Amino acid sequence: MRSCLLLAVAILLQSGSLSAATATDWTVSYSPVHVVNGSPVVIRVNTPKPVRSLAGDWLGHQLAFSLDPHTKTWFALAGASLETKPGSYPLQLHAETTAGQGLSFEKKIAVAHQRYPRVLLKVPGRYTAPSPEEQRQIDQDKKIKDEAFKTLSADREWEGSFAAPAEAPISDVFGVQRVFNGSVQSTHQGLDFRVPAGTPVAAVNRGQVILARSLFFEGNCVVIDHGQGLLSLYLHLSKFLVKEGDTVEKHQQIGLSGGTGRATGPHLHLAVRWQGVYLNPQILLGLRLP
Ligand SMILES: [Zn+2]
């Protein structure tokens, strides 16, 4: 009887010390809770002690964490490319305390498989069988884009949740496997808004315009650098309202919609590129961010 009591006391003491440990443990949460290939993810972290910096690594990408002063929670954007195979991938966290002590933590984040539909589309023949001259322009465009994607701001320019670039129904979603003119296959790496030509298009967040020019496939195209490797791209515009080098605020008009480039008709194509991979804009627009 007495030993039973002692055991009970021992268990109580142990559970007491366990809950004390839990209160000073790492907590990691993420949104969306159900992560699929192609999805952006916002990761929130509370560290066991106050830290002056937090860095992370997930799926081979470096994550830059910022501290939300209101909740004292660290947050970072991350993402799983369309090619990510289903599985559980470790998120590595490294922090430095205000006293200079290094802290590390690991948590696995599961990525589920999303099946994307396949559609057949018709476009003018030059977009599937370009002439040598058009091919030269396509090659030149690639160089222009590669250059633009190289010079990115390491600092976070975006702030708060992302805003839709237009108030309009979605006409095509991200990830669709498209077959143009029965031959050329390409993945739809953006989100299409059904807007008539001439509709104002707004920046989804704050950033710097790193590209505003006419390209063969993209048509008149604006690319905004939001910092930390995050870009937003606006395609097929009829008119530019910004130029390269401009700083833009969230909701600022950057152009008018149109149907320039490889488009089946007037619409706005919004793409989100993060550290070299295209992510589902619809999920990014739905995330609540500090
Ligand atoms: Zn599109």
Boltz pocket constraint, residues with backbone or C-beta under 6 A from the ligand:
constraints:
  - pocket:
      binder: B
      contacts: [[A, 172], [A, 188], [A, 190], [A, 191], [A, 192], [A, 268], [A, 269], [A, 270]]
      max_distance: 6.0
